[in-house]
Amino acid sequence: MIHLYSINEIKKELKEQPKEKLVELCISLAKYKNDNKAYLNYLLFNAHDTEAYVLEVKNEVDNYFTEITQTNLYLVKKSLRKILRVINRHAKYIASPAKEAELIIYFLQKLKNSGIPYYNNKVLVNLYNNQVKKANTCISKLHEDLQHDFNKELEGLGD
């Protein structure tokens, strides 16, 4: 079995590398996996303005919601899970409980206002409730003032 070095050991080794070698390593990581490329893209071009990035993610969520066909609840479920994967990926990049809570609450609002009869399907009700729990978990990590604001938004959803 190949020995995997710790993050600390990797960090020490990276500090000893010349700038050109670091650029090569970053490019090879980006080529290796799309998630690495997307994360590097976020770090280089979007990390300085998380508000604008969150707006981009919300626009992407809006686009996905417009593509949902409500005729088949199975397809609705698949589409909603796809949207949640997108939200979770971007929330992981941002690494901020406040922004994650904001994105989850936005998803819940979009679902509530979409006209999708999610309350008639046990799987979709569970999906909705799990996102409410996840939002509450994120909110509990925040300062009391922010907690109050986010809790008001959640209460505004009626659940």
Helices and strands as residue ranges (DSSP letters): H 7-15, H 19-32, H 34-41, I 42-46, H 50-67, H 73-94, H 97-113, G 118-120, H 122-140, H 144-156
